[in-house]
Amino acid sequence: MVDFFLPYVHGDESSLSILAAAKGIGNVTLLYSEGMPSVEGMRSSHIDRLDSLDTLRMMAEHVTAPYLALSCDVRPFRLGQNALHRVAQVMDSTGASMLYADFNERVGESTVAHPLIDYQLGSVRDDFDFGPLLFFESASFKRCVSEMDESISYSALYDLRLRLSEQSLPFHLNETMYTVLSAEKATSEEKQFAYVDARNRAVQIEREKVFTAYLKRVGAYLKPGFTPVSFDDNSFKVEASVIIPVRNRVKTISDAMRSVLSQKADFAFNLIVVDNHSTDGTTEAIDALAKQDARIIHVIPSRDDLGIGGCWNEGVNHPQCGKFAIQLDSDDVYSGEDTIRKIVAAFYEQHCAMVVGTYAITNFKMETIPPGIIDHKEWTLENGRNNALRINGLGAPRAFYTPLLRKLQLPNTSYGEDYAMGLTISHNYPIGRIYDVLYLCRRWEGNSDANLDIIKLNKNNLYKDKLRTIEMMRRIRESR
């Protein structure tokens, strides 16, 4: 029914005994690192890496059942009641070439649910959470593996998934099919930033190659070439405005505002603080600083249904907004006194409609903490807007040419609104980059990006996948 391929750590027989007790299972092949001893009576194969093309070819040669299962995790697990029967039944009914399912995790003495999200056209980021167990229809698996590029070293599983999705999108079975017996894993923040880790640079370059080839096959690739950007609108009273949307950040808002007011530039700029009906003293803190500096514009929207994107629209549509609108979150600060000057200079030097800088993750003492500097070097002028679909963010601080932003308008959400605008702008216009650290992203217990629970993380990822789906659908329609 199902042939199993299982990474094996010497001395860990827990998963083996569990699999052996499962009814209806096909062959089990243990995947070893070179030099490890085998398990008596079990078929095994030495592999270099789980995501290498050689490993997938070995699996294609050994599979005999209609379906195969691959564990991508060395943690032991227990299959649920009739799990393999149910998986095969659903794959047979739907014709799915790939399936993944919800699961449980053992945390101490407790069992915690780990729900997953549905795969859609835009679920192309390379860190999509399928859970540890992947199920494949064997014939489709073999065909896709045979078509893969010989040069792939680190991204065979990613390439496989993209190729299979061209036949049918991976099917999410939202039933609990198994329990992982150990929940030790990276935090949501560690996973979020793994793709910008310098140690993973070679992997990321290869992933870009694989993903770009996929976009070309499905008609969603954008060739280099941009609509020219002209900064000839001279109706603005100031050159730049920093926009800070805020709600209930009395602990941090004054620091953020002071980091703007301390900026040095040879042009006029102001600060627009969009106070989204704060109730914790934030409003009073803004007023106190506004009385000291006429450059501060304190906006309290008439609407009470605004997210961060909606607050940004209030700021950018304000009559005193400058030619360039520059982002600062209410709990962060600029790294120095020249951030605004560098950003405005980048617009003119790089002739772009949007500028994205580099930031560092710090604690409240301004000490850099892991993962450190986030520079998003995967962005290039030639292929950045294609590669942007593969990742989960574009970096910070972000800045926009105001006339274009007023035309486009941000979605009224409190997550992903900046990514949505980056994708929209980059479809036609160049995005400029600054690789100096301009921004300190401070982590604290009230930070909205702190380690998220699975429900919030799923909601955020589902939304960004939807943004990618919208952009890919637009590209495919235009290519046709």
GIMO-V493240 format. One record per backbone hydrogen bond with DSSP energy under -1.0 kcal/mol. CO is the residue of the C=O (numbers start at 0). NH is the residue of the N-H. Records with the same first field share a line. If there is no record, write none. Layout:
CO: NH / NH
//
This chain:
0: 66
1: 25
2: 68
3: 28
4: 70
5: 30
8: 11
12: 16
13: 17
14: 18
15: 19
16: 20
18: 21
26: 3
28: 5
29: 44
30: 7
31: 46
32: 35
38: 41
42: 29
44: 31
48: 51
50: 155
51: 55
52: 56
53: 57
54: 58
55: 59
56: 60
57: 61
58: 62
65: 137
66: 2
67: 135
68: 4
69: 133
75: 180
77: 178
79: 82
81: 85
82: 86
83: 87
84: 88
85: 89
86: 90
87: 91
88: 92
89: 93
90: 94
96: 136
97: 170
98: 134
99: 172
101: 176
102: 113
103: 179
104: 111
106: 109
109: 106
111: 104
113: 102
119: 122
121: 123
124: 127
131: 71
133: 69
134: 98
135: 67
136: 140
137: 141
138: 142
139: 143
140: 144
141: 145
144: 147
148: 151
154: 158
155: 159
156: 160
157: 161
158: 162
159: 163
160: 164
163: 166 / 167
170: 99
172: 101 / 174
176: 79
177: 103
178: 77
179: 105
186: 190
187: 191
188: 192
192: 195
193: 196
196: 199
197: 200
199: 203
200: 204
201: 205
202: 206
203: 207
204: 208
205: 209
206: 210
207: 211
208: 212
209: 213
210: 214
211: 215
212: 216
213: 217
214: 219
237: 322
238: 323
239: 269
240: 325
241: 271
242: 327
243: 273
245: 275
248: 251 / 252
251: 255
252: 256
253: 257
254: 258
256: 260
257: 261
259: 262
267: 238 / 239
269: 241
270: 296
271: 243
272: 298
273: 245
274: 276
280: 284
281: 285
282: 286
283: 287
284: 288
285: 289
286: 290
288: 291 / 292
292: 295
294: 270
296: 272
298: 274
306: 310
307: 311
308: 312
309: 313
310: 314
311: 315
312: 316
317: 320
322: 401
323: 240
324: 399
325: 242
328: 331
332: 439
336: 263
337: 341
338: 342
339: 343
340: 344
341: 345
342: 346
343: 347
344: 348
345: 349
346: 350
352: 400
353: 431
354: 398
355: 433
357: 437
358: 373
359: 440
360: 368
361: 442
362: 365
366: 362
368: 371
371: 360
373: 358
375: 378
379: 383
382: 386
383: 387
385: 388
386: 389
389: 125
396: 356
397: 326
398: 354
399: 324
400: 404
401: 405
402: 406
403: 407
404: 408
410: 412
412: 308
415: 419
416: 420
417: 421
418: 422
419: 423
420: 424
421: 425
424: 427 / 428
427: 226
429: 352
431: 355
435: 357
437: 334
438: 359
439: 332
440: 361
443: 446
446: 449
452: 456
453: 457
454: 458
455: 459
456: 460
457: 461
458: 462
459: 463
460: 464
461: 465
462: 466
463: 467
464: 468
465: 469
466: 470
467: 471
468: 472
469: 473
470: 474
471: 475
472: 476
473: 477
474: 478
475: 479
//
